[in-house]
Amino acid sequence: IDAIDSELLEMLSSRVEIVKEIGKYKKENNVTALQINRWSQLMENRVDTGKKLDLNETFVKILFQLIHEDSVRMQTEIMDSE
């Protein structure tokens, strides 16, 4: 369990780096941090994938809601910085 948890955290850290790059891109191209259509597609895809992996739908939704909220927060911080 400890090794898997460490791997999960490392993957989240890798995701954060990509989110930061996306935030920089959005800032340079005057794109809003929150993209509703993308968010809807992402959630539908993640829930479907979770179901195929026998994961609880509510768990997957809550997990990705938290991940997405933090991603938008990070991108907003980047976009608001000078």
Secondary structure as the mmCIF struct_conf table of DSSP 4:
data_model
#
loop_
_struct_conf.conf_type_id
_struct_conf.id
_struct_conf.beg_label_comp_id
_struct_conf.beg_label_asym_id
_struct_conf.beg_label_seq_id
_struct_conf.end_label_comp_id
_struct_conf.end_label_asym_id
_struct_conf.end_label_seq_id
HELX_RH_AL_P HELX_RH_AL_P1 ASP A 2 GLU A 28
TURN_TY1_P TURN_TY1_P1 ASN A 29 ASN A 30
BEND BEND1 ALA A 33 ALA A 33
HELX_RH_AL_P HELX_RH_AL_P2 ILE A 36 LYS A 52
TURN_TY1_P TURN_TY1_P2 LEU A 53 ASP A 54
HELX_RH_AL_P HELX_RH_AL_P3 GLU A 57 ASP A 80
#
